[in-house]
Amino acid sequence: MTDRIDTDILVIGGGLAGLALTARLAAGGLDVTCVEAGPAPSPDSAGQDQRTTAILMPGIDTLTHAGAWETIAPDAQPLHGMKIVDCGGKDTTPRDEAMFDAAETGGEAFGWNVQNGLARLALARHIEAQHKARLIAETRIDHWIARQDAVLATLSNGTRVTARLLVGADGRGSVVRGKSGIGLRKWGYAQKALAARVEHSRPHDGVSIEMHHVGGPLTFAPLPGGRSGLVWMNRDAEADRLAALDDDAFLEELNRRSHGVYGEITAAAPRALWPATTQVATGLTATRTALVAEAAHAFPPIGAQGFNLSLRDVEALATLCAEADDPGAEATLTAYSRRRMPDILARTAGVDLLNRSVRSDLRPVRDLRRAGLSILGRTPPLRRLAMKIGMGR
């Protein structure tokens, strides 16, 4: 390890968003250093992350511009359609549904579904092959000074870094956000999300299914082969109960609640559980500092919005930095904030409202939600508009 690094941009956080940003900035001709507190992705660790992510076509464009999509694509599943099913009645059986077919928008797929661990490994390998990008794992940023002309940082391994811009891509508990004095608004829903990978008897045909039960949605996201990623949101007590079941009892409960949408679910990988919360930073920038992804915004996993919102941060910041004489200048950061904050606030409000409506057990709310879904599913112009908005175009 060198004792000193001079770089254009120092990215803190080597999750999916931090690695995507590192690759995208390097593709724009900038020298980028990414620092990750945890270990570097490896083939052994890649399969341990139970989460999956749907990357919609604008996000695929960003990863393609970064030169990284071809390394991710072999492990990805095209997403040809999305089906929303209302199960908000007393007996939780499907009452109505709306099918969103990518062909209606003139494309073959809305995007691609990927397993998070495999995508992160592919991004890390791509960065390793780049001349102007580097990933330093198992290292933290200890302290830094953001001056008017540069950021001076010291890493936990003793390395001193001089950068023109510091980017916080370090997740919900962002150190960069906190120590930069940027505020945070946060609230919860008394819900938890359970994630696993499942195998089922019927092919998914590249269709994602989101079943809206009282308490939270049950979502299946297609993966290569006869598998899907599962995200199941419930109120805290029910989520804890499901997580504590043995494998046979869990599969029995999952088959009952999924009503055979993919046939019989025959296996589920080890389950992961985390609280469902929403948070949004009160600002996106400070002196020579910017926030992206979950350091700036996070909300429950509904409608494939979270990571795609993060990739729009990545694209906006990378484009502005590549065009600027100084990527950390106040004018660059002001432009980034103006470009991204309205979208962030609108998406956060939309997901919050949808989650509250799905979670509610009040009959008028459930019936109104069903009516809205029915109208959407049977009105092609509204359906196409919803698909366009959902994809962020």
C-alpha positions in Angstrom: 0.0 0.0 0.0 1.4 3.4 -0.9 1.7 6.0 1.8 0.1 8.8 -0.3 -2.6 8.9 -3.0 -3.4 11.9 -5.2 -6.8 11.3 -6.8 -9.6 13.3 -8.4 -12.4 11.7 -6.4 -12.4 9.7 -3.2 -15.5 7.4 -2.9 -16.3 6.1 0.6 -18.3 2.9 0.4 -17.8 -0.2 -1.8 -21.3 -1.5 -2.1 -23.1 -1.8 -5.4 -23.6 2.0 -5.7 -20.1 2.9 -4.7 -18.5 0.5 -7.1 -20.9 1.6 -9.9 -19.9 5.2 -9.3 -16.2 4.4 -9.2 -16.5 2.6 -12.6 -18.6 5.3 -14.1 -16.3 8.1 -13.0 -13.2 6.3 -14.3 -15.0 5.8 -17.7 -15.3 9.6 -17.8 -11.5 10.0 -17.6 -11.3 10.7 -13.8 -8.9 9.1 -11.4 -11.0 7.5 -8.6 -10.2 5.8 -5.3 -12.9 3.7 -3.6 -12.5 2.8 0.1 -14.5 0.0 1.6 -14.6 -0.9 5.3 -15.5 -4.6 4.6 -13.6 -7.2 2.7 -13.3 -7.1 -1.1 -15.9 -9.1 -3.0 -14.9 -12.7 -3.6 -16.4 -15.8 -5.2 -16.9 -17.3 -1.8 -18.8 -14.3 -0.4 -20.8 -13.4 -3.5 -23.4 -16.1 -2.8 -24.0 -15.1 0.8 -26.0 -11.9 0.0 -29.6 -13.1 -0.3 -30.8 -9.8 -1.8 -31.5 -9.3 -5.5 -31.9 -6.1 -7.4 -33.9 -5.2 -10.6 -31.8 -2.8 -12.7 -34.1 -1.0 -15.1 -33.0 0.1 -18.5 -31.8 3.6 -17.6 -29.6 2.0 -15.0 -28.3 -0.5 -17.5 -27.3 2.4 -19.7 -25.3 3.9 -16.8 -23.5 0.6 -16.2 -22.9 0.3 -20.0 -21.4 3.8 -20.0 -19.2 2.6 -17.1 -18.0 -0.3 -19.2 -19.2 -2.7 -16.5 -22.4 -4.1 -17.7 -20.8 -6.9 -19.9 -19.2 -8.2 -16.7 -22.5 -8.3 -14.9 -24.8 -9.5 -17.7 -23.8 -13.2 -17.7 -25.4 -13.7 -14.2 -28.5 -11.5 -14.9 -32.0 -12.4 -15.8 -34.0 -10.2 -18.3 -37.2 -8.7 -16.8 -39.9 -9.0 -19.4 -42.8 -8.1 -17.3 -44.1 -7.1 -13.8 -47.3 -8.2 -12.3 -49.0 -6.5 -9.3 -51.5 -8.7 -7.5 -53.9 -7.3 -4.8 -54.4 -9.7 -2.0 -55.9 -7.2 0.5 -59.2 -9.1 1.2 -60.0 -10.9 4.4 -58.7 -14.3 3.3 -55.6 -12.9 1.5 -56.6 -14.5 -1.8 -55.9 -12.6 -5.0 -58.7 -10.1 -5.8 -57.3 -8.2 -8.8 -54.1 -7.7 -10.7 -52.4 -5.6 -13.3 -49.8 -6.9 -15.8 -47.1 -4.6 -17.1 -45.5 -6.0 -20.2 -42.2 -4.5 -21.5 -43.4 -5.0 -25.1 -45.9 -2.3 -24.5 -43.1 0.2 -24.1 -41.4 -0.9 -27.3 -38.6 -2.9 -25.6 -37.9 -6.5 -24.9 -37.3 -6.0 -21.2 -37.8 -3.4 -18.5 -34.3 -4.3 -17.3 -32.4 -7.1 -15.7 -32.6 -8.8 -12.3 -29.3 -9.6 -10.6 -28.1 -11.2 -7.4 -26.4 -8.4 -5.4 -23.3 -10.4 -4.4 -22.6 -11.5 -8.0 -23.1 -8.0 -9.4 -20.8 -6.5 -6.7 -18.1 -9.1 -7.5 -18.3 -8.3 -11.3 -18.0 -4.6 -10.6 -15.0 -5.1 -8.4 -13.3 -7.2 -11.1 -14.0 -4.5 -13.7 -12.5 -1.8 -11.4 -9.4 -4.0 -10.8 -8.7 -4.0 -14.6 -9.0 -0.2 -14.9 -5.9 2.1 -14.9 -7.6 5.0 -13.3 -9.7 3.3 -10.6 -8.7 1.3 -7.5 -10.6 -0.4 -4.7 -9.0 -0.4 -1.2 -10.9 -2.9 1.0 -10.9 -3.5 4.7 -10.0 0.2 5.2 -12.0 3.1 6.7 -11.7 6.9 6.4 -10.4 8.0 9.8 -10.7 11.7 9.4 -10.6 14.4 6.8 -10.5 18.2 6.2 -12.6 19.6 3.3 -10.9 22.8 2.3 -11.9 25.2 -0.4 -9.3 23.7 -2.8 -9.1 20.0 -1.8 -10.1 17.3 0.6 -7.2 16.0 2.8 -8.0 12.5 4.2 -6.3 9.9 6.3 -7.3 6.3 6.0 -7.2 3.6 8.8 -4.2 2.0 7.1 -2.2 5.2 7.4 -2.5 6.2 3.8 -3.0 10.0 3.2 -5.3 10.9 0.3 -5.6 14.2 -1.5 -8.8 14.5 -3.6 -10.8 17.2 -5.3 -14.1 15.6 -4.3 -15.2 13.3 -1.5 -18.3 11.2 -2.2 -20.3 9.4 0.6 -21.6 6.1 -0.8 -21.4 4.5 2.6 -25.0 3.6 3.2 -27.7 4.4 5.6 -25.4 5.1 8.5 -23.1 7.3 6.4 -20.1 8.6 8.3 -19.5 11.1 5.5 -23.0 12.5 5.8 -22.8 12.7 9.6 -19.4 14.3 9.9 -20.1 16.7 7.0 -23.0 18.2 9.1 -25.7 17.1 6.6 -29.0 16.4 8.4 -31.2 13.4 8.1 -35.0 12.7 8.3 -35.9 9.2 9.2 -39.0 7.2 10.0 -40.2 3.6 10.3 -43.3 1.5 9.7 -43.0 -1.2 12.4 -42.2 -3.5 9.5 -39.3 -5.8 8.5 -38.2 -7.2 5.2 -37.2 -10.8 4.8 -35.0 -11.8 1.9 -34.2 -15.3 0.5 -33.7 -17.0 -2.8 -36.3 -19.6 -3.7 -36.8 -22.4 -6.2 -40.2 -23.1 -7.7 -41.9 -25.7 -9.9 -43.2 -23.4 -12.7 -40.9 -21.2 -14.9 -41.1 -17.5 -14.1 -40.8 -16.5 -17.8 -38.9 -13.4 -16.7 -41.9 -11.9 -14.9 -41.6 -10.3 -11.5 -44.7 -10.6 -9.2 -45.5 -8.3 -6.4 -48.4 -9.5 -4.2 -49.9 -6.8 -2.0 -51.0 -8.4 1.3 -52.1 -6.5 4.4 -48.9 -5.8 6.3 -46.7 -5.5 3.3 -45.9 -6.8 -0.2 -44.6 -10.3 -1.1 -42.3 -9.9 -4.1 -40.7 -12.5 -6.4 -37.9 -11.3 -8.7 -36.8 -13.7 -11.4 -33.3 -15.1 -11.5 -31.5 -17.3 -14.1 -32.8 -20.9 -13.9 -35.9 -21.9 -12.0 -35.1 -19.5 -9.1 -36.4 -16.1 -7.9 -35.3 -13.6 -5.3 -37.8 -13.2 -2.5 -38.5 -10.1 -0.5 -41.4 -10.4 2.0 -42.4 -7.4 4.1 -44.5 -7.8 7.2 -45.2 -6.1 10.5 -42.5 -6.7 13.0 -44.1 -9.5 15.0 -45.1 -11.5 11.9 -41.7 -11.0 10.2 -39.9 -12.2 13.4 -42.2 -15.2 13.5 -41.5 -16.1 9.9 -37.8 -15.7 10.3 -37.8 -18.1 13.3 -39.7 -20.9 11.5 -37.8 -24.0 10.5 -37.4 -24.6 6.7 -40.4 -26.9 6.3 -42.7 -24.6 8.2 -41.5 -21.5 6.3 -42.0 -23.2 2.9 -45.5 -24.2 4.0 -46.4 -20.6 5.0 -44.8 -19.2 1.8 -46.7 -21.5 -0.4 -49.9 -20.7 1.3 -49.4 -16.9 1.0 -48.1 -17.0 -2.6 -51.1 -19.0 -3.9 -49.1 -20.9 -6.4 -48.1 -18.0 -8.6 -45.0 -19.9 -9.6 -46.3 -23.3 -8.7 -44.9 -25.0 -5.6 -42.0 -23.3 -3.9 -39.6 -26.2 -3.2 -36.6 -24.6 -1.5 -35.5 -21.3 0.1 -31.9 -20.2 0.7 -31.0 -19.0 4.3 -33.1 -16.0 5.2 -32.0 -12.5 6.0 -34.1 -10.0 7.9 -33.8 -6.2 8.3 -36.0 -3.3 9.4 -38.0 -1.4 6.7 -37.4 2.3 7.2 -37.3 5.5 5.1 -34.7 8.2 5.4 -33.7 11.1 3.3 -30.8 13.6 3.8 -31.7 17.2 4.2 -29.0 18.1 1.6 -26.8 16.3 -0.9 -23.6 18.3 -0.6 -21.2 20.1 1.7 -17.8 21.7 0.9 -16.2 19.4 -1.7 -18.5 16.6 -0.6 -21.5 14.9 -2.2 -23.8 12.1 -1.2 -25.2 9.3 -3.4 -27.4 6.3 -3.0 -28.4 5.2 0.5 -26.2 7.8 2.1 -28.7 10.3 0.6 -31.9 8.3 0.5 -33.3 4.9 1.4 -36.8 3.4 1.6 -38.6 0.0 1.7 -38.0 -2.4 -1.2 -41.1 -1.7 -3.3 -41.5 -1.3 -7.1 -37.8 -1.7 -7.9 -37.1 2.0 -7.1 -34.3 2.0 -4.6 -31.1 1.1 -6.5 -32.4 2.6 -9.7 -32.7 5.9 -7.9 -29.2 5.4 -6.7 -28.0 4.8 -10.3 -29.6 8.1 -11.3 -27.4 9.8 -8.6 -24.4 8.0 -10.1 -25.2 9.1 -13.7 -25.9 12.7 -12.7 -22.8 13.1 -10.6 -20.5 11.3 -13.0 -21.7 13.4 -16.0 -21.3 16.7 -14.1 -17.8 15.7 -12.9 -16.6 14.7 -16.3 -17.8 18.0 -17.8 -16.4 20.2 -15.0 -12.9 21.7 -14.8 -13.1 21.0 -11.1 -15.4 18.1 -10.0 -15.5 19.4 -6.4 -16.2 23.0 -7.2 -19.3 24.7 -5.6 -20.9 25.1 -9.1 -20.6 21.4 -9.8 -22.1 20.4 -6.5 -24.9 23.0 -6.7 -25.8 21.6 -10.2 -25.8 18.0 -8.8 -28.1 18.9 -5.9 -30.6 20.8 -8.2 -30.6 17.9 -10.6 -31.2 15.2 -8.1 -33.1 16.4 -5.1 -36.5 16.9 -6.7 -36.4 13.3 -8.0 -35.3 11.9 -4.7 -38.1 13.7 -2.8 -40.7 12.7 -5.3 -39.7 9.0 -5.3 -39.4 8.9 -1.5 -42.9 10.3 -1.1 -44.3 7.9 -3.7 -42.9 4.8 -2.1 -43.9 6.0 1.4 -47.5 6.5 0.3 -47.6 3.1 -1.5 -46.1 1.2 1.5 -48.6 2.8 3.9 -51.5 1.9 1.6 -50.3 -1.7 1.3 -49.6 -2.0 5.0 -53.0 -0.7 6.1 -55.7 -3.1 7.3 -58.5 -0.4 6.9 -61.1 -1.7 4.5 -61.6 1.7 2.7 -57.9 2.0 2.0 -57.7 -1.6 0.8 -60.7 -1.2 -1.5 -59.4 2.1 -2.8 -56.0 0.5 -3.6 -57.8 -2.4 -5.4 -59.9 0.0 -7.5 -56.8 2.0 -8.5 -55.0 -1.2 -9.5 -58.0 -2.4 -11.5 -58.2 0.9 -13.4 -54.5 0.9 -14.1 -54.5 -2.7 -15.3 -57.4 -2.1 -17.7 -56.4 1.3 -19.1 -53.5 1.0 -21.6 -52.6 4.8 -21.7 -52.4 4.9 -17.9 -50.5 1.6 -17.7 -47.9 2.9 -20.2 -47.6 6.2 -18.3 -47.1 4.2 -15.1 -44.4 2.1 -16.7 -42.6 5.2 -18.0 -42.7 6.9 -14.6 -41.6 3.7 -12.8 -38.6 3.3 -15.1 -37.5 6.9 -14.4 -37.6 8.1 -18.0 
